[in-house]
Amino acid sequence: MNCAERLVRLFGSQAEVARRLRLDRAVVSNWVKSGYVPARWAMEVEALTSGQVSAFDVLTEANARKPIRLKSRPDGESPYGSPLTGKDAMSDFAPAKRITSFHPPQRTLMGPGPTEIHPRVLTTMSQPAIGYLDPVFVEMMEELKALLRYVYQTKNPLTFPVSGPGSVGMEYCFVNLVAPGDKVIVCRNGVFGGRMIENVERCGGTPVVVEDKWGEPVDPQKLEDALKKNRDARVVAFVHAETSTGVRSDAKTLVEVAHRHDALTIVDAVTSLGGIPVLVDDWGVDAIYSASQKCLSCTPGLSPVSFSERVVDYVKARKDKIHSWFMDMNLLLGYWGATTRTYHHTAPTNSLFALHEALLLINDEGLENCWARHQRHHVALKAGLEAMGLKFLVKPEHQLPQMNAVVCAEGVDEAQVRRTLLTEFNLEIGAGLGPLAGKIWRFGLMGYSCRPDNVMLCLSALGSVLEDMGYSVHVGDAEAAAHAAYAAMHAKAAQAKARSSRAKAAA
Ligand SMILES: Cc1ncc(COP(=O)(O)O)c(C=O)c1O
């Protein structure tokens, strides 16, 4: 049954469908006769039927019956000189390959990000474009800021998504907080601490580096010592969740140490936000940035940031001109600030719709439940990986649930393992970076990718590939270990629930 017939069946008659869509009956009758609903009605049909006839079905059917064409051929003389037509028109610019619409394969994304995206978020992103100053959009921006304050656990009014990936959020913080000549303490225990050092240098600041081994958390004592030796340091920067190694640092303690020495803090929460607690107000973080494509499970290209009032005052009081026009906080306040909405740059509207929906999903689930889900599936994945004989890089007490780094199995070509997982199982996992390249695999369990079906697929696929390559694993052991871990967690949760019901009944 085509979508037009499904609509009529749902609402009983063509007249009723027409009434509900505020259309002439002849239009609906024409849909039924031609056997499809035109593409432009896809979203309204989905909304009207509460998803029983999905926009996707309408679009697929309409496109098959009447593909949308944007082609036009000038009649006679072209206003642009000789026409760019003919079969070789592209040959000067592109390889000799026919270019058609791009359809990415369906992959399971268990690398360091991006993650899979929830269908609700994908659907929202495909809604019609509207202007970035449209009153409807402006209302949505306020909700988006509130949702971000929730995931960041902050009341900071200046909490919003910067247009650009996590690297732009990072740069945004440094450009605004670091003036030429400023001394900045950067804690480095992986790739992204290294990028922070680059940022300090490019802002004309002087970095003082506190080094920790890759795979170990930042040592608060080393930070304390560096601050004692550098009393003029104005800013301390560190990565909360180091994606390159899967280690979690103690952000609360590091911020406390920095504040004892009157330094402001810049915290990288790219991989932590949404996956583990990030408590901006409770910890007193001054400036923080994240990215949309990790535990928030949205399309890449947005970087949620949050700044304390202290930072806003600090930046406003700067005497020098901030050297990036695009990133100058004082200018961007005109678009994202509390009161005004003036043009700064063209905001990526459809990506922002998507972020709004991705955050709404976290709100629906509950932030604590979202953190707990990451922990639960990490425990199961870890049980499976360890049952295969693989060792984690990071000590258990510092492991991130959303980023599991394990030492590669001995005697196998690690790149070939990743290639085979991708080509045969459509499963992406991450490689090691920098000094860990070729030595570790990184298994991400972030956001919408953090699901039991992904855990089980990953263990079976990896076991099968490793066995094929001669590594000694008992097929099925890893899955059994993960199942046992899930069963133990379910039993514990059921006992806790029973205890709390008994306590409630007794009260
Ligand atoms: C900890 C950390 N910081 C910063 C970045 C940079 O983010 P993006 O790739 O979105 O620019 C990443 C990316 O993986 C990251 O993991």
The ligand as a Gaussian input file, in Angstrom:
#p B3LYP/6-31G(d) Opt

LIG

0 1
 C       39.650000      15.716000      24.103000
 C       39.458000      16.352000      22.753000
 N       39.639000      17.672000      22.611000
 C       39.470000      18.288000      21.435000
 C       39.101000      17.576000      20.305000
 C       38.905000      18.279000      19.001000
 O       37.549000      18.180000      18.597000
 P       37.124000      18.234000      17.063000
 O       37.708000      17.051000      16.390000
 O       35.625000      18.239000      17.108000
 O       37.673000      19.495000      16.514000
 C       38.903000      16.196000      20.400000
 C       38.523000      15.406000      19.221000
 O       38.503000      14.211000      19.229000
 C       39.074000      15.583000      21.666000
 O       38.873000      14.270000      21.810000

